Amino acid sequence: MSAPPFQMLGLTASRDERGLMRVSVPWNCKDLDATMTVGGSPAFGLPETGRQVNQLEDASYQVTITYEGAEDEPADEDTYEFDSSFREEPIESHPQIARIKKRYGGTVGDDGRITFPETLPRAASEGTGLSGAERNAEERNPLFGQTTYLVLHAVFRRTFLKRRVPPDLLNRVGTTCEKLPGGLPTPGGRNWLVMPPRVARRGNVYEISEEWMLSKPGEKWPEAIYGLIER
């Protein structure tokens, strides 16, 4: 008769500021069939969320059982994240494109794309206040060949835990707001579009992530766009 399963050394546990706990408990089994049924009382009363089986050198099996969730009602704590980067956009969409065209001599082609000459328009180069020799050295148009410009793209994310998914969670999707939760900064002349949330079951609680996407520079999300979103 094979030896009964036993709990091994090496238990690990963690808890974040929101109260989300994750506990891993290793067991040893001699029989493969026992690997799917072994286990004592749930750690801290948390539900089991998975188990992993590895065969050891002595032909027995190590079973690592994972428990996840919150002991009590999740703490009223949110985690905040900013995902920001530069994204290339067509130069034609620049909010100051009229001024840029005039300053750097841009012309619109039959395809609607704007191109810039290799040298600056005379009025632009003369307006720099440089001497003749200096002006000749500075005549190359810095926008020659430029077809795109960089735009700050940002997504703000708030993540929290709940025993139940809020019934109004989807009501805000597609709406806009001028300020972010927690008083975090918003660039002037821009606002935020509420994106669809993400929900993941984490044992006996739900981990919910709400996201806001920043509008383009100098613009706010127009009602004509987000008003078409069906929820």
N, C-alpha and C positions, 0 to 999 in steps of 0.2 A: 504494500500500500504506500503510495507516495506521500511525502510530507505535506502538511497543510500550507496554504499560502501564508505569508507573513509580511508585515509592513517593514520596508527597508529604511535605513537612514537616508537623509537627503531631502526631506520635505522643504519646499520653498513657498514663501507667501509674500504678497505685496498688496499695498493699498494706496491709492492716489488721494489727492486732496478732495475729490468729490465723494469718496467713500467706496469707489469701485475696487473690489478685492479679486485677486487671482491666486489660487492655491494649487500647487502640484504635489501629489503624494505618490511616492514609488512603492510598489508591492512586488513581491517575488512569488512566482507560481511555477510548479513543476509540470503541470499539465496545460496544454494549449487551451483546452475547453474552459478551464477556470479563469482565463485571462479576461473574459467578457463578463464575468459575474463577481469577481473578487472586489472587495471594498468594504470598509467599515462605515461608521456613521459619517454623514456628509460633513466636511470640514467647515466649521463655523456656521453650520446650517445652510450652506450654499448648495445650489443644485450642481450636479455633474454636467459639464459641457463638452467633455471629450476624454478619450484615453488612447494612449500610444503603447504598442507592444514591441519589445526588442528581445531577440534571443541572445542569451549570454553564452560564454565559452563552455560552461558546464551543462549546456543544453536546457537549462531552465529559462524562464521568461521574466523579464522586468516589465511591469505594467505601470505606466505613469498616468494617474487619474487627475484630471484638471477640473477644479471647481471655480465658479465665477459668479459674481453678483455683488449685492450689498447686504450687510447684516440688518441694517435698519432702513428707514426711509432715507433715500439719497440726500446727501448734504446739498444745501442751496448754494452750490459753487459751480461757476461756469469756467471753462477754459477758452481762451481767445487765441486765434491765429490769424496772421496776415500772410497771404501768398501774393507777392508782388513781383513784377518783372517788367521789362521793356518789350513792347511788341511793335513790329514794323507795320505801318499803315501807309496807303498811297498818299503821296504828297498832295493830291487834289483834295483830300478830306481835311487838310489842316484848317483849323478855325480862322487863321489869319492869312489864308491863301491869297486873297486880293492884294493885301499889302506886300506879301512876298513876291508876287508876280510883278508888281510895279517896281519894287526895289531891285530885283535881280533879273528883270527882263524876260520873265517867263511868257511863253506863248502856248496856246491850246491848239493841238493838232486835230485832224479829222477824226481821229479815234478817241478824242476827248482827253487825251493825256497831255500833261504840261511838260514842256522841255525848256531848259535854260541855255542861253548862249555860252560859248566858251569864255568870253570876256564880259566884264561888267558893262552895263550901259554907261555912256559918258557921264550923264548926270550923277549916277551913283558913285563913280570913281572920283569925279571932281568934288563931290560933297564930302569926301573924307578929310579934306584939308591938307593933303600931302603935296609935296613938291612934285615937279614933272617927273624926275627920275624915280622917286618913290612911288608915284602913281602908276608908272609903267610896270614896276615890279609887283604892284598890287592889283593889276587889271584882271587877273584870272578870276573867273566867277566861281566862288566857293560852292555854288549849287549846280555847276555844270555836271551833268550825268546823274543828278540826284532824282530818284523816283519815289523814294519813301522817306518817312521820318519816324522817330521813335516816340511811342506813347506809353505812359505809365499805365500798366494794367494791374488791377488789384482785386483780390477776392478776400473778404473778411469772413471768418468762420467762428461761430460760437457753438460749443459742445457742452451738453449737460445730460444728466441722468434722470429718468423718471420711472416709477413703477408701472405707469400706464402712459400710452401715447396720448398727448393732449388732443381732444376732439377738434379743436380749431387750428391744428397745426398747418393745414394746407390753405387756410383762408387768406393768409398774408402773401402767398406766392404770387408773383407778378405785380405786386404793389411797390411803391417806392418810399424812401425815407430820406430825410435830410441829414440825420445824425445816426451814428452807430451806438449800440449798447455800450455802456461803460464810459461814455464821453470820449471815445477815441476819435482822432482827427479825421476831418473830411476836407479835401482840397477845395478852394474857393470856386464857385460856379459849377460844382458837380454834385451829384447825388448818388444814391444806391438803389439798385434793383434787387428785390428779394427773390432769391433763387429757390428751386425745389429742395426740400430738406432731405437728409439721409438718416435712416433709422436702422439700427442694428440691435438684435437681441443679445444681451450679455448676461446670461444666467437668468436671474429673477428680476432684472431691470432692463430698460431700453436706453441705449445710448443714442442721443438725437443731436444731429449737427445741422444748424441753420446757416445759410450762406447769403452774403450780400455782394453784388458785383458793382464796381465803380463805373460811372458813366465816362464818356470821352472828355478830353480837356475842353473847358469852356462851354460844355453842354450839359444838359440834364436829360435823363431818360424821358423821351416825349410820350405824352399820353396816347398818341396815335399808335405807338409801338406796343407798350405794355397793356393798353386797353384791348388789344386783340387777343390776349392770352386767355384761353379757356381753362378754368379750374374745375 
